[in-house]
Amino acid sequence: MSVVSRFFGAIVAFSALMALTLASQPAAANPAIAQKTGKPCNTCHTAPPALNDTGKAYKETGKLPDAK
């Protein structure tokens, strides 16, 4: 590979990395739900914004499932 093609390859890779970084979205966990339910965030989230089974049930029904 020539030096020029390596240089342009590095520029393309860097540009793609920057585009992905700038386009990423912050986590969308909503602390108001934790305040409303009186439960900590980890009741419904594994790592915000990912939901665990409890969080998925709350999202579908609007209620926390009964504790067992």
C-alpha positions, 0 to 999 in steps of 0.5 A: 500500500502506498503512503497516500492510500494509507493516509486517505484510509486513516482520514476515512476511518477517523471521519467515520469515528467522528460521525458516529461519536457526534451522532450518538444519543445520551441515555434516555432514562427518566428520573421522574418515573423513579420519583413517581413510583418511589423505586430506584432506577435500577428497579427497571434498568440494567444500565440505562436506557436498557430495560430489565423485565420489570422495566419492560412490564412497566413500559407495557402496562404503566404499572410495576409488577407485584413483588414476589 
